[in-house]
Amino acid sequence: MAEWEAPGTPPGEEPIWIAPLHLHHQDDEAWYVLDGLLCVRIGDEVVTAKRGEAVIVPHGTPHTFWNPSIETTRYLIIMQGQIHPLIEAIHRMERRDPEAMKELFRQYNSELLGW
Protein backbone atom coordinates (compact mmCIF):
# COMPACT_ATOMS: atom_id res chain seq x y z
CA MET A 1 0.00 0.00 0.00
CA ALA A 2 1.24 3.49 -0.78
CA GLU A 3 -0.09 7.01 -0.42
CA TRP A 4 0.03 9.06 -3.63
CA GLU A 5 -1.09 12.43 -4.91
CA ALA A 6 -2.39 13.25 -8.37
CA PRO A 7 -2.44 16.76 -9.85
CA GLY A 8 -5.75 18.03 -11.14
CA THR A 9 -6.94 18.28 -14.71
CA PRO A 10 -7.29 21.89 -15.88
CA PRO A 11 -10.85 22.75 -17.04
CA GLY A 12 -11.49 21.83 -20.67
CA GLU A 13 -8.34 19.71 -21.00
CA GLU A 14 -7.92 15.98 -21.51
CA PRO A 15 -7.45 14.00 -18.28
CA ILE A 16 -3.92 13.57 -16.98
CA TRP A 17 -3.72 9.77 -16.88
CA ILE A 18 -1.94 8.46 -13.79
CA ALA A 19 -1.43 5.18 -15.63
CA PRO A 20 -2.16 4.16 -19.22
CA LEU A 21 -4.91 1.62 -19.89
CA HIS A 22 -3.63 -1.76 -18.69
CA LEU A 23 -4.56 -4.96 -16.89
CA HIS A 24 -2.96 -7.34 -14.43
CA HIS A 25 -3.45 -11.03 -15.19
CA GLN A 26 -3.32 -12.27 -11.58
CA ASP A 27 -3.40 -9.25 -9.25
CA ASP A 28 -6.30 -7.11 -8.06
CA GLU A 29 -5.76 -3.38 -7.47
CA ALA A 30 -7.65 -0.91 -5.27
CA TRP A 31 -7.74 2.78 -4.36
CA TYR A 32 -9.05 4.58 -1.28
CA VAL A 33 -9.56 8.33 -1.69
CA LEU A 34 -8.25 10.46 1.21
CA ASP A 35 -8.97 13.89 -0.36
CA GLY A 36 -10.46 14.97 -3.67
CA LEU A 37 -11.83 12.85 -6.50
CA LEU A 38 -10.47 9.91 -8.42
CA CYS A 39 -11.96 8.47 -11.62
CA VAL A 40 -11.26 4.83 -12.37
CA ARG A 41 -12.14 3.24 -15.70
CA ILE A 42 -12.99 -0.40 -15.07
CA GLY A 43 -13.56 -2.10 -18.41
CA ASP A 44 -16.12 0.15 -20.13
CA GLU A 45 -17.44 1.71 -16.89
CA VAL A 46 -16.11 4.87 -15.22
CA VAL A 47 -16.44 5.12 -11.44
CA THR A 48 -15.85 8.42 -9.64
CA ALA A 49 -14.77 8.00 -6.02
CA LYS A 50 -14.73 10.86 -3.53
CA ARG A 51 -13.18 11.20 -0.09
CA GLY A 52 -13.83 8.10 2.01
CA GLU A 53 -14.73 5.88 -0.94
CA ALA A 54 -12.83 2.96 -2.43
CA VAL A 55 -12.65 1.31 -5.84
CA ILE A 56 -11.47 -2.25 -6.52
CA VAL A 57 -10.45 -3.58 -9.93
CA PRO A 58 -10.34 -7.38 -10.22
CA HIS A 59 -7.45 -8.99 -12.06
CA GLY A 60 -7.95 -9.42 -15.79
CA THR A 61 -9.94 -6.18 -16.07
CA PRO A 62 -8.65 -3.31 -18.24
CA HIS A 63 -8.34 -0.15 -16.18
CA THR A 64 -6.82 3.30 -15.86
CA PHE A 65 -7.32 6.18 -13.43
CA TRP A 66 -7.09 9.97 -13.21
CA ASN A 67 -8.01 13.01 -11.14
CA PRO A 68 -10.99 14.72 -12.85
CA SER A 69 -10.96 17.87 -10.72
CA ILE A 70 -8.63 20.88 -10.61
CA GLU A 71 -7.70 20.16 -6.99
CA THR A 72 -4.95 17.72 -6.06
CA THR A 73 -6.26 14.28 -5.08
CA ARG A 74 -4.67 12.21 -2.32
CA TYR A 75 -5.29 8.49 -2.23
CA LEU A 76 -4.04 5.12 -1.06
CA ILE A 77 -3.27 2.54 -3.70
CA ILE A 78 -3.45 -1.07 -2.58
CA MET A 79 -1.32 -3.35 -4.74
CA GLN A 80 -1.15 -7.13 -4.81
CA GLY A 81 1.64 -9.41 -6.00
CA GLN A 82 3.53 -8.00 -8.97
CA ILE A 83 1.98 -4.51 -9.11
CA HIS A 84 4.35 -2.77 -6.70
CA PRO A 85 7.48 -4.29 -8.28
CA LEU A 86 6.11 -3.25 -11.71
CA ILE A 87 5.66 0.36 -10.59
CA GLU A 88 9.16 0.41 -9.11
CA ALA A 89 10.56 -0.94 -12.40
CA ILE A 90 8.70 1.74 -14.38
CA HIS A 91 10.28 4.46 -12.23
CA ARG A 92 13.74 2.98 -12.87
CA MET A 93 13.31 2.85 -16.65
CA GLU A 94 15.55 5.03 -18.78
CA ARG A 95 13.63 4.36 -21.99
CA ARG A 96 9.83 4.71 -21.75
CA ASP A 97 8.69 4.21 -25.33
CA PRO A 98 5.60 2.02 -26.01
CA GLU A 99 7.57 -1.12 -26.93
CA ALA A 100 9.82 -0.95 -23.85
CA MET A 101 6.78 -0.36 -21.63
CA LYS A 102 4.82 -3.25 -23.17
CA GLU A 103 7.75 -5.60 -22.59
CA LEU A 104 8.13 -4.45 -18.99
CA PHE A 105 4.42 -5.02 -18.29
CA ARG A 106 4.73 -8.54 -19.76
CA GLN A 107 7.60 -9.29 -17.37
CA TYR A 108 5.29 -8.52 -14.42
CA ASN A 109 2.32 -10.59 -15.65
CA SER A 110 0.47 -7.49 -16.81
CA GLU A 111 -0.48 -6.08 -20.18
CA LEU A 112 -0.22 -2.50 -21.44
CA LEU A 113 -3.32 -1.81 -23.59
CA GLY A 114 -3.00 1.92 -24.25
CA TRP A 115 -0.31 4.55 -24.43
N, C-alpha and C positions, 0 to 999 in steps of 0.2 A: 504494500500500500504506500502511496506517496501523495503528498499535497502539492498541487500545481495551481498556477494562475494562467488565465488566458486573456489576452487583450481583447477589447471590444471591436465590433465591426462598425466602421463609420456609416452613418445613414446613407442609403442609396448605393452602397458598394457591395460587391460579392462577399460572402462570408470568408473569414480567415480560417481555413481548415486547420485544426490542431493535428490531424492525421489524415492522410489520403484514404480513400475508400479501400478497405481491406477486410480480411477475415482470418480467424485463427481456427485451425482444424481441430484442435483438442482442448483449447483453453477458453473459458468464459471470461468476460471483462465487465466491470461495473464502475459507476461513478456516483458519488454522493456530493451534492452541491452545498457548499458552506456559505457562499455569498454570490448573488447574481443569478444569471440564467445560463443553462447549457442545453444546446440542441444536440440530439443524438439521432442519426439516421440508422434505423435497424431494418435491414432489407429495404422495402419500399415505404416504410412508415417513418415519420419524423416525430420524435417525442421531445417536448420542451420541459425540462426540469428546473424548478426554482429552489431557492434556499430550503433545506430540510428534506428534499426529495432525492430519490435514487433511481438509477436506470441500470438494468442488467442486460447484457447482450450474450446470448448463448453461443457456444462455439459453433462454427460452421455458418454463421450469419454475417453477411456483408454489413459493414458499419463504418461510420465516420462521425466526427463530432466537432462542434464549433460554438463560440459565444455569439449569440445573435444580437446582443445589446451593445450600447456604446461604453458601458461600465465594465471594468475588469471583473471577471468571474474567478472565484476561488473554489476548488473542488478537490475531493479525494478520488484517486483512481485506484481501484482494487484489481490487481493483476494476478492471474494464475500462471503456473508452470513457466512457459517459455516467453511470456509477454515482457516481463521486466528485463531479462537478458537481451531480448530483441531491441527494446528501447535503448538500452545502454550501448548496444552495437551500432545503432543508428547514430547516436551522438558521437561515436568514435570515428565514423566514416569520414574519409577525406574526399571521396568521390560519391556524390549523391545523384547521379543521373538515373533515369528510369530502369535501365537494365541492371545496374549495380544494386538498386533498391529491391527489385524483384528477386534477384538472387539471394540477397540477405534475408528477405522474408521467407523464402523457401527453406533456408537453413534453420529457421526457427519454427518450422511447421505452421507457417502462415502464408497468406497469399495476398500480394498487392494487386488490387483490382483497378485502381484509378491513380492518376498522377496530377 
